[in-house]
Amino acid sequence: MSQAHKGSRLLIKDAIYAVPYESAHFNFNEDFYGFQYGDIIKPVVTPVATLVDGKFGKAVSLQEATASSLYYPASILNKHQGAVSCWMYNPSGVSVDYFRRIVSFVGSTANESGDSDINFDIYNNKTRFRTLVGGNEALMVSSTTLLVDAWNHLALSWGPNGYRLFVNGVVTANPAYTGGISSVNSNISIGKNNDSNQSFLNGLLEDLRFDKVQPSDEEIMAWYYSNAPFYNPYDYRAYAY
């Protein structure tokens, strides 16, 4: 273990919820690595991003001005059911008439055929789940506007309970159709389009997590109200030395 990985600002006593063994978790306290099944998850290409002071420890800054780029392998996402959640700092001064990707990849959904750009993103200060097949969009848009110059807890879940969007612990969109993501056919891009230098997040992300099972509404609400980072017992950096 290198000195760079010994110790962390994320201590056991500061966290309330443990990350399930099968979930992929990125705390960004010291680097861009994450953990899943007890193994290290590395970016698939060298990240172009900056670690800055965040809500709990460090956060990753993803900005258009620096052409930020952060990609992880498709294996972190369960196509059948799961969730993506994070804390996101939403600064003022960012154009609301601009697509701001949180997670972006190429794949297909259970209610569509063919490859699609699949995005969990922000537009007009509202979160969206967006797929694009052959120029036709399918949108799920949050009914809640994000707080500005503040940290927001954002989540998207999919699976037996349908596709669901959450802002600060509250379900803000819940379409009638159910099912999961049929295929994931690219790496997972964080903070910009999966295939181009466009639609940058222009914000901060912290405590990014990909769950393998769709969590309940009550679980996601509890994550928000805990106001604490997740503790990953399989990440040796979570311990104080």
Backbone torsions as a table, in degrees:
resi	resn	phi	psi	omega
1	MET	NA	126.6	-177.9
2	SER	-78.1	159.8	177.4
3	GLN	-59.8	-31.4	-178.0
4	ALA	-63.5	-23.0	-177.1
5	HIS	-105.7	4.9	-178.5
6	LYS	-90.8	123.3	179.6
7	GLY	86.1	166.4	-178.2
8	SER	-167.5	157.7	173.1
9	ARG	-79.3	-10.1	176.5
10	LEU	-94.2	101.2	-179.4
11	LEU	-99.6	156.2	-178.9
12	ILE	-56.8	-41.7	-175.9
13	LYS	-67.4	-19.3	-177.9
14	ASP	-86.9	-9.6	-175.3
15	ALA	-112.2	149.3	-178.5
16	ILE	-107.4	-43.9	-174.3
17	TYR	-106.6	135.5	175.0
18	ALA	-88.2	146.3	177.8
19	VAL	-81.6	130.1	176.7
20	PRO	-56.5	149.3	-175.8
21	TYR	-53.1	-38.3	-173.8
22	GLU	-87.3	-6.4	-179.1
23	SER	-81.8	151.4	174.6
24	ALA	-96.9	128.5	-174.0
25	HIS	-132.2	133.8	179.6
26	PHE	-128.0	114.8	179.7
27	ASN	-97.8	-15.7	176.1
28	PHE	59.6	20.9	-179.3
29	ASN	-69.9	-35.2	-175.5
30	GLU	-130.0	-23.7	-178.0
31	ASP	-160.9	-168.6	-177.0
32	PHE	-100.3	11.2	-179.7
33	TYR	-80.0	153.3	173.2
34	GLY	-129.1	-176.9	179.2
35	PHE	-135.0	139.8	175.1
36	GLN	-152.2	136.3	-176.0
37	TYR	53.4	27.9	-179.2
38	GLY	78.3	0.6	-179.0
39	ASP	-104.0	153.6	177.1
40	ILE	-74.4	135.3	171.6
41	ILE	-105.5	120.3	-179.5
42	LYS	-105.6	148.9	171.3
43	PRO	-57.8	146.9	-177.3
44	VAL	-80.4	-18.8	171.0
45	VAL	-135.0	162.8	-179.7
46	THR	-60.6	123.9	-178.1
47	PRO	-65.2	144.6	168.6
48	VAL	-114.6	87.3	-175.2
49	ALA	-163.4	167.4	-175.5
50	THR	-127.2	139.5	173.0
51	LEU	-93.8	128.7	-177.3
52	VAL	-132.5	169.2	175.8
53	ASP	-62.2	134.2	-176.1
54	GLY	-123.2	-151.3	-176.5
55	LYS	-75.6	-42.7	-177.0
56	PHE	-111.4	-40.7	-179.9
57	GLY	-147.2	-102.2	175.0
58	LYS	-108.3	156.2	175.9
59	ALA	-133.0	160.1	176.7
60	VAL	-97.1	130.2	178.5
61	SER	-96.1	123.3	-176.2
62	LEU	-122.0	108.0	-167.7
63	GLN	-131.3	144.0	174.2
64	GLU	-63.8	-37.5	-175.4
65	ALA	-59.6	-28.3	180.0
66	THR	-110.3	9.8	-179.3
67	ALA	50.3	52.0	-176.6
68	SER	-57.3	146.5	-178.6
69	SER	-149.8	127.3	-179.9
70	LEU	-149.5	112.9	-176.6
71	TYR	-122.2	138.6	174.9
72	TYR	-123.1	159.9	-178.3
73	PRO	-67.3	151.6	-178.3
74	ALA	-60.2	-22.0	-176.0
75	SER	-64.7	-14.2	179.8
76	ILE	-74.1	-12.5	-175.5
77	LEU	-113.0	130.2	176.1
78	ASN	-91.6	115.9	-174.9
79	LYS	-69.2	-23.7	-174.6
80	HIS	-78.6	-44.3	178.9
81	GLN	-163.3	158.2	179.6
82	GLY	158.9	-159.2	-179.8
83	ALA	-160.7	154.2	167.9
84	VAL	-119.9	130.9	178.3
85	SER	-142.1	155.7	-179.7
86	CYS	-168.3	165.4	164.1
87	TRP	-99.1	133.1	-177.3
88	MET	-131.1	127.9	175.1
89	TYR	-89.3	124.6	-174.7
90	ASN	-108.4	97.1	-175.3
91	PRO	-77.7	155.8	172.1
92	SER	-75.1	165.4	177.7
93	GLY	88.0	-2.4	176.7
94	VAL	-92.2	131.0	-179.6
95	SER	-58.4	130.3	178.2
96	VAL	-78.0	-20.7	179.0
97	ASP	-89.0	59.9	-170.8
98	TYR	-158.4	132.4	177.8
99	PHE	-78.7	126.5	-177.0
100	ARG	-122.8	102.7	-174.8
101	ARG	-76.2	136.1	168.3
102	ILE	-96.2	-55.3	176.4
103	VAL	-132.0	135.7	-177.9
104	SER	-144.5	135.7	176.8
105	PHE	-159.2	170.4	176.3
106	VAL	-101.1	131.9	179.3
107	GLY	-174.4	-158.1	176.6
108	SER	-142.6	156.7	-179.7
109	THR	-110.8	166.0	-173.8
110	ALA	-65.3	-22.8	-177.2
111	ASN	-103.7	14.0	180.0
112	GLU	-138.3	164.2	174.5
113	SER	-121.5	148.0	179.7
114	GLY	89.5	162.1	-179.8
115	ASP	-67.7	149.2	-177.0
116	SER	-144.5	148.5	164.4
117	ASP	-76.6	121.8	-178.3
118	ILE	-114.2	124.5	-173.6
119	ASN	-134.9	136.9	164.4
120	PHE	-106.3	109.7	-169.9
121	ASP	-145.9	-172.3	-178.8
122	ILE	-128.1	134.5	172.7
123	TYR	-144.8	134.2	-178.6
124	ASN	55.3	36.5	179.3
125	ASN	59.9	30.0	172.6
126	LYS	-131.6	141.7	178.4
127	THR	-76.1	154.0	-179.4
128	ARG	-142.7	153.4	163.3
129	PHE	-113.0	119.2	-169.5
130	ARG	-131.2	130.3	170.9
131	THR	-121.5	149.5	-177.6
132	LEU	-134.9	111.3	-179.4
133	VAL	-123.4	117.5	176.7
134	GLY	57.4	33.0	178.9
135	GLY	85.3	-3.0	179.1
136	ASN	-102.0	127.4	-177.6
137	GLU	-95.2	143.3	168.5
138	ALA	-121.4	118.1	-172.6
139	LEU	-119.9	141.4	166.5
140	MET	-123.5	119.6	-171.8
141	VAL	-118.3	134.9	177.5
142	SER	-64.3	146.0	174.7
143	SER	-90.2	-2.2	-176.5
144	THR	-110.8	131.8	177.1
145	THR	-83.6	137.0	-179.3
146	LEU	-67.7	148.8	171.5
147	LEU	-69.5	144.0	-179.1
148	VAL	-105.9	144.4	-174.7
149	ASP	56.0	42.0	-176.7
150	ALA	-156.1	162.3	174.5
151	TRP	-85.2	134.2	175.9
152	ASN	-120.1	140.7	172.4
153	HIS	-94.8	121.1	-174.7
154	LEU	-119.3	143.0	178.3
155	ALA	-151.0	146.6	171.1
156	LEU	-129.2	129.0	175.9
157	SER	-125.6	157.2	179.4
158	TRP	-149.8	154.8	179.5
159	GLY	141.3	-145.9	-175.7
160	PRO	-57.3	-29.0	-179.3
161	ASN	-93.5	14.4	178.9
162	GLY	84.9	-175.5	175.5
163	TYR	-88.2	133.0	-175.1
164	ARG	-139.0	137.2	175.3
165	LEU	-109.4	140.7	179.0
166	PHE	-129.5	138.4	171.3
167	VAL	-128.3	120.3	179.7
168	ASN	50.0	48.5	171.7
169	GLY	85.2	-4.6	-174.4
170	VAL	-113.2	135.4	174.2
171	VAL	-65.9	123.2	-177.4
172	THR	-117.4	-5.1	174.3
173	ALA	-160.4	136.6	-176.7
174	ASN	-153.3	90.7	-179.0
175	PRO	-72.3	165.0	-174.8
176	ALA	-74.3	-29.9	-173.9
177	TYR	-75.3	153.3	-179.0
178	THR	-120.6	174.8	178.6
179	GLY	118.8	-177.8	-177.1
180	GLY	-121.0	-159.6	177.9
181	ILE	-93.7	123.5	-172.4
182	SER	-70.4	-36.8	-178.3
183	SER	-154.8	153.1	173.9
184	VAL	-123.6	113.0	-169.4
185	ASN	-116.0	21.5	177.3
186	SER	-155.7	171.5	169.7
187	ASN	-65.8	163.9	-179.7
188	ILE	-96.0	118.0	178.9
189	SER	-92.9	135.0	178.2
190	ILE	-111.2	120.3	171.6
191	GLY	89.4	6.3	174.1
192	LYS	-167.6	175.2	175.9
193	ASN	-55.0	148.6	180.0
194	ASN	-71.3	-25.1	-172.1
195	ASP	-125.8	12.9	-179.9
196	SER	-160.2	160.9	176.6
197	ASN	-86.5	68.9	-179.9
198	GLN	-142.6	166.0	172.7
199	SER	57.7	49.9	179.6
200	PHE	-71.5	149.8	-178.8
201	LEU	-65.7	-38.9	-176.6
202	ASN	52.3	53.9	179.0
203	GLY	-166.8	-169.9	179.9
204	LEU	-115.0	144.2	174.7
205	LEU	-122.9	141.6	177.8
206	GLU	-145.3	150.0	176.4
207	ASP	53.9	52.7	179.5
208	LEU	-78.3	133.9	-174.5
209	ARG	-141.9	136.3	174.1
210	PHE	-115.4	111.2	179.2
211	ASP	-88.3	149.2	179.8
212	LYS	-93.0	-12.9	178.6
213	VAL	-127.0	140.7	179.9
214	GLN	-67.2	118.7	178.7
215	PRO	-75.4	160.1	176.8
216	SER	-76.2	162.9	176.2
217	ASP	-59.3	-38.4	-178.2
218	GLU	-65.7	-36.9	177.5
219	GLU	-63.0	-47.5	-177.8
220	ILE	-65.7	-37.3	175.4
221	MET	-61.7	-40.5	-179.8
222	ALA	-66.2	-36.5	177.2
223	TRP	-58.9	-43.6	-179.4
224	TYR	-65.7	-49.8	-174.7
225	TYR	-71.5	-19.1	175.8
226	SER	-65.1	-30.5	-180.0
227	ASN	50.4	43.2	-177.5
228	ALA	-143.6	154.3	176.9
229	PRO	-74.0	157.9	172.8
230	PHE	-73.1	150.7	174.2
231	TYR	-107.8	122.7	178.4
232	ASN	-104.4	104.7	-177.0
233	PRO	-67.3	-11.0	-179.4
234	TYR	-98.2	2.8	177.9
235	ASP	-104.9	108.2	-176.1
236	TYR	-63.3	-17.8	179.1
237	ARG	-75.0	-9.3	-180.0
238	ALA	-79.2	-5.8	-178.8
239	TYR	-99.9	148.7	174.9
240	ALA	-89.2	136.8	-179.3
241	TYR	-112.0	NA	NA
